[in-house]
């Protein structure tokens, strides 16, 4: 779950939705150094967070903060289980997608404290034997478009700037070019310089929860069930 703190709400966006947004951006990406992104790589980028789908159907309360866990605060053992399940599913359909997701999620896990995950993923990547140059290039693009999609989900106008995570101040850099994200309206943004052959128009699904402490998991679920399911048209030029 991506949770965007706003003035009066916690805007909840499923990881799968964020992943599809990163894929939509990849599909429109076109620069002098990268004229197109292959359909296979677009699909791998779009699906990299699919393992979160079952978890994001129901928010889980963080008892220390009385708010829903997000993808950064969910306990690491639970995150690792989600990573592993998602990569397994990708491997069954596309070895390249599984390789890129394995590289991506392995970067978030401390191998010294979770050696089994690190060893399993290293063995998986060796078994899948993706071309090293293709894997490295795809991984680099996945990292940056994952970041860009998260910025679009977390730093929308109206969000609480004091709550933005430190890493969200990292610039988006693809093929040596830094692209700055500029907002024009609540749902319209642009990249400068623009790397897109055409604007990305994306239907972003979200749920706004009250920005109040939840006394229990039951209270959180009651608010979740009562909240309307919303969709807005996000445009990135």
C-alpha positions in Angstrom: 0.0 0.0 0.0 1.2 3.5 -0.9 -0.2 5.9 1.8 -0.1 9.6 0.9 -0.7 11.8 4.0 -2.9 14.7 3.1 -4.4 17.6 5.2 -7.5 15.7 6.1 -7.0 12.2 4.7 -4.7 9.3 4.2 -4.8 8.6 0.5 -4.3 4.8 -0.1 -3.1 3.6 -3.4 -2.6 -0.1 -4.1 0.9 -1.2 -5.0 -0.5 -2.8 -8.2 -1.9 0.5 -9.3 1.4 2.2 -8.7 3.1 -0.6 -10.7 0.7 -0.1 -13.6 1.4 3.6 -13.6 5.2 2.9 -13.9 4.4 0.6 -16.8 2.3 3.2 -18.5 5.1 5.7 -18.3 7.6 3.1 -19.7 5.3 2.5 -22.7 5.4 6.2 -23.5 9.1 6.7 -22.9 11.1 7.9 -25.9 14.3 9.9 -25.9 17.3 10.3 -28.2 19.2 7.6 -26.3 16.2 5.3 -25.8 13.7 5.6 -28.6 11.4 2.9 -27.3 11.0 0.5 -24.4 10.2 -3.0 -25.5 6.8 -4.5 -24.7 8.4 -7.2 -22.6 10.2 -4.6 -20.5 7.1 -2.5 -20.2 5.2 -5.5 -18.9 8.0 -6.4 -16.4 8.0 -2.8 -15.1 4.2 -2.7 -14.8 4.0 -6.0 -13.0 6.9 -5.7 -10.6 4.7 -5.1 -7.5 1.9 -7.6 -8.3 2.9 -9.7 -5.3 1.3 -7.0 -3.1 -2.2 -7.5 -4.6 -3.7 -9.9 -1.9 -2.2 -7.8 0.9 -3.5 -4.4 -0.4 -7.1 -5.6 -0.5 -7.3 -5.1 3.3 -5.2 -2.5 5.1 -3.3 -3.6 8.2 -3.0 -1.4 11.3 0.4 -0.3 12.6 -0.3 -0.6 16.3 2.6 1.8 17.2 1.2 4.7 15.1 -2.5 3.7 14.9 -2.5 4.2 11.1 -2.3 1.6 8.2 1.0 0.1 7.4 2.4 1.2 4.1 5.0 -0.5 1.9 7.9 1.1 3.9 6.6 0.4 7.4 5.2 -3.1 7.1 7.5 -5.4 9.1 10.4 -6.6 7.0 9.7 -10.3 7.4 6.2 -9.7 6.0 7.6 -7.6 3.1 10.2 -10.3 2.3 7.4 -12.9 2.1 5.5 -10.6 -0.3 8.6 -10.1 -2.5 9.3 -13.8 -2.7 5.7 -14.7 -3.6 5.6 -12.0 -6.3 8.9 -13.0 -7.8 7.8 -16.7 -7.9 4.6 -15.7 -9.8 6.6 -13.6 -12.3 9.0 -16.4 -12.9 6.2 -18.7 -13.9 5.3 -16.3 -16.8 8.4 -14.4 -17.7 12.0 -15.0 -16.6 13.1 -11.5 -17.4 10.4 -9.9 -15.3 11.4 -12.3 -12.4 15.0 -11.4 -12.8 14.4 -7.6 -12.7 12.0 -8.0 -9.7 14.6 -10.1 -7.9 17.3 -7.5 -8.5 14.9 -4.7 -7.4 13.7 -6.2 -4.2 17.1 -7.7 -3.2 18.3 -4.1 -3.0 15.8 -3.4 -0.2 16.8 -6.4 1.9 19.9 -6.5 4.1 21.7 -9.7 3.1 23.5 -9.9 6.5 20.2 -10.1 8.4 18.2 -12.1 5.8 20.8 -14.3 4.2 18.3 -17.0 3.1 16.4 -14.5 1.0 19.6 -13.1 -0.5 20.9 -16.6 -1.3 17.6 -17.7 -2.8 17.3 -14.7 -5.1 21.0 -14.9 -6.2 20.4 -18.6 -7.1 17.2 -17.7 -8.9 19.0 -15.1 -11.0 21.7 -17.5 -11.9 19.2 -20.1 -12.8 17.2 -17.8 -15.0 20.4 -16.6 -16.7 19.1 -13.4 -18.2 21.6 -11.5 -20.5 23.6 -9.4 -18.1 23.5 -6.2 -20.2 19.7 -6.6 -20.8 19.1 -7.3 -17.1 21.2 -4.3 -15.9 19.6 -1.9 -18.4 16.1 -3.1 -17.5 16.8 -2.9 -13.8 18.1 0.6 -14.1 14.9 1.7 -15.9 12.7 -0.2 -13.5 14.3 1.6 -10.5 13.8 5.1 -11.9 10.3 4.6 -13.2 9.3 3.0 -9.9 10.7 6.1 -8.2 8.8 8.4 -10.6 5.5 6.5 -10.1 5.9 6.7 -6.4 6.6 10.5 -6.6 3.4 10.9 -8.5 1.5 8.9 -5.9 3.1 10.5 -2.8 3.9 14.1 -3.7 0.6 15.2 -5.4 -0.5 18.7 -4.6 -2.3 18.7 -1.3 -0.1 16.1 0.3 1.8 16.8 3.5 5.3 17.8 2.5 6.5 17.2 6.1 5.6 13.6 5.7 7.5 13.0 2.4 10.1 10.3 2.9 13.7 11.3 2.5 14.3 9.1 -0.5 11.5 10.9 -2.4 13.8 13.8 -2.8 16.1 11.7 -5.0 16.1 13.0 -8.6 14.8 10.8 -11.4 17.8 10.1 -13.6 17.5 7.9 -16.7 20.3 7.4 -19.2 22.3 10.2 -17.5 19.5 12.8 -17.8 17.8 14.2 -14.7 14.0 14.7 -15.2 12.3 17.1 -12.8 8.7 16.6 -11.9 6.6 19.7 -12.0 2.9 19.8 -10.9 0.5 22.1 -12.8 -2.8 21.1 -11.1 -3.8 18.5 -8.6 -3.9 15.8 -11.3 -1.6 17.3 -14.1 2.2 17.1 -14.0 5.1 17.3 -16.4 8.6 16.1 -16.6 11.3 18.6 -17.6 12.8 17.8 -20.0 10.0 15.6 -21.2 11.0 12.0 -22.2 7.5 11.1 -23.4 6.3 10.7 -27.0 2.8 11.5 -25.8 1.2 12.4 -22.5 0.5 9.5 -20.2 -3.2 9.5 -19.2 -3.8 7.1 -16.3 -6.9 6.3 -14.3 -5.6 6.3 -10.7 -7.7 4.3 -8.3 -7.5 5.3 -4.6 -9.3 5.3 -1.2 -9.2 8.3 1.1 -9.3 7.3 4.8 -9.8 9.9 7.6 -6.6 11.2 8.9 -7.3 10.2 12.5 -5.8 7.6 14.7 -7.5 4.2 14.5 -8.1 2.5 17.8 -7.9 -1.0 16.4 -7.8 -3.2 13.3 -11.5 -3.4 13.5 -11.9 0.4 13.5 -9.5 0.6 10.5 -11.5 -2.0 8.6 -14.8 -0.2 9.3 -13.4 3.0 7.9 -12.0 1.2 4.9 -15.3 -0.5 4.1 -17.2 2.8 4.5 -14.8 4.8 2.3 -15.8 5.3 -1.3 -13.6 3.8 -4.1 -12.4 6.8 -6.1 -10.8 7.2 -9.5 -9.1 10.3 -11.0 -7.5 10.9 -14.3 -3.8 11.6 -13.8 -2.0 13.2 -16.8 1.8 13.3 -17.1 3.3 15.2 -20.0 
